[in-house]
């Protein structure tokens, strides 16, 4: 589902004419004060609020809400849990499973928050939407059991964003299931717990599909400020060179050492076969492209946007065939194209390391997809080199990456990011990957994957002593809620930083089985896990039995070790 299908017509918030005339911006200072009070009283209850607000703003945009209604959503997101202030310490500061009575007390926070807001004349308009932010689309929520459209729209928006953040991120009492697991939950409960249209908007916001990547690469579909100069207005020789190169550029050569390592990877002793294969393929742009393109041709496949998933789906024979068919860059690498390919490879690996580290800290998306985008982000430079043998990328030591892209547009009529997106689209790679490459110098918001690739590109350039737009780099880091110290450490340690655990195989465990095993790894007993996940003890044990069977282990300790080694928990 694209953003175009999500936005039919703006949906006004329900309420009287007087409420529509309310200036929600006037409530912002009071909301900020209440938010500060909640941070002081129960910091753990507020930790997810910045991300909830960010997601709610993106969902509001996809719904087509006007500024008035978007502000109402934001106010609700900020003060939704203010009722926690009225709960006892042993409930809001607990780091373990709550008893049934304590859980019932915790579930009163929407009512307490509503009453608190109602007592403040300036905030009374927000009371109803805060009270309803735990209602469910099917009427099974609390405190009033409202159903469907009877739930205020702002409450429905905040409910799905709040649930996503709560599931995806770590809490003191449990490990988060990550963005992928949380998205699966939202999709599964679309139409029951969540308003289906709003759930679709959240999925679009998280996956980045609200940018409509395929249309944005069509000249007439681009926003005016994102369109490269029309090739028809460029010099005829430039257009002819680019068209010819685009038609003929169907494969990126690979370096022989990378091919040899990839072909030998299954014979490596003492390492996981698939993990060794993934690392070998990701060491080379040509190998990465060849394997990803081969994976798109599998019958009945879904979009494959990263090397780990491609290796998991392809047979060993299919991988070796894709690798063996590639042209090799001969050593010593002395041609201009080979030299550029080598520079792009080294820089792409540095960006991939940076993106992987940043993704590990922010946990917004599947890091594997981001690594693939980072590895391919400069592939358009290779096409420019094929079209113009005298092409030399703008010197990074003298100009920022964004200035370099603008210089390419002035001199060549198009920039390498646009061409990279066109190439990946022509080769049938997934839309999210296409968009991340196309927008890696344009992305300005912390809500899209391309902006994390852009930030990783800046980190790599800055670590290498090249020029970067430091103001833009700090702004993107702030959007992703990265402290300045974390960004500093990423820049300083980036060339030598070890990668976090990377999954080489898709996990065979369901989302619920993963949740249960994570709690086992945290040392919780069956009865504690059952209370934490609102399951029966017998159901917990049934999940663990399935885990043992799927992982082919005999004990819980072995299951935790196996899942940890494979980065599944």
Buried (B, 14 or more C-beta within 10 A) or exposed (E): EBBEEBBEEEBEBBBEEEBEEBEBEEBBEBBEEBBEBBBEBBEBBBBBBBBBBBBBBBBBBBBBBEEBBBBBBBBBBBBBBBBBBBBEEEBBBBEEBBEEEBEEBBEBBBBBBBBBBBEBEEBBBBBBBBBBBBBBBBBEBBBBEBBEEEBBBBBBBBBBBBBBBEBBBEBEBBBBBBBBBBBBBBEEBBEEBBBEBBBBBBBBBBBBBBBBBBBBBEEEEBEEEEBBEEBEEBEEEBBEBBEEBBEEBEBBBBBBBBBEBBBEBEEBEEEBBBBBBBBBBBBBBBBBBBBBBBBBEBEEEEBBBBBBBBBBBBEBEBBBEBBEEBEBBEEEEEEEBBEBBEBBBEBBBBBBBBBBBBBEBBBBBBBBBBBBBBBBBBBBBBBBBBBBEEBEBBEBEEBBBBBBBBBBBEBBBBBBBBBBBBBBBBBEBBBBBBBBBBBBBBBBBBBBBBBBBBBBBBBBBBBBEBBBBEEBBBBBBEBBBBEEEBBEBBBEBBEEBEEEBBBBBEBBBBBBBBBBBBBBBBEBEBEBBBBBBEBEBEBBBBBBEBBBEBBEBEEBEEBBBBBBEBBBB
